[in-house]
């Protein structure tokens, strides 16, 4: 399970709207609580895939290093990553799995359709190594209570 406060959750979804029609990406900082990962910070990163930013993403190694340092300084760790799928489902692709290497971390994907964030899903990268790694569906719990997915937007949120 991935636990995240509503403002952080909204921020990572909004990031995908802002970079549309390109993929956004970023790092989730936080801590582990049993089987759950608790997000305490969303770190926006630039998409390093300038050749194909509409359907690929890569977090710059320098930015990743910065994220690790920041997490360590807070006594926390990297618990996940997020990116968007412009006009594609919030499901992982074979490329997403091939390029995921952080076992035990959450990979969050938001579908952004026509510039509007829709469903958000999270997948836990399970397995013991590169040979048997796999994504498992996991629940996102927003703000400690309400179920996530495609929350309705109130009028006040429209920009
Ligand atoms: Zn993807």
Boltz pocket constraint, residues with backbone or C-beta under 6 A from the ligand:
constraints:
  - pocket:
      binder: B
      contacts: [[A, 55], [A, 83], [A, 84], [A, 85], [A, 91], [A, 92], [A, 93], [A, 96], [A, 109]]
      max_distance: 6.0
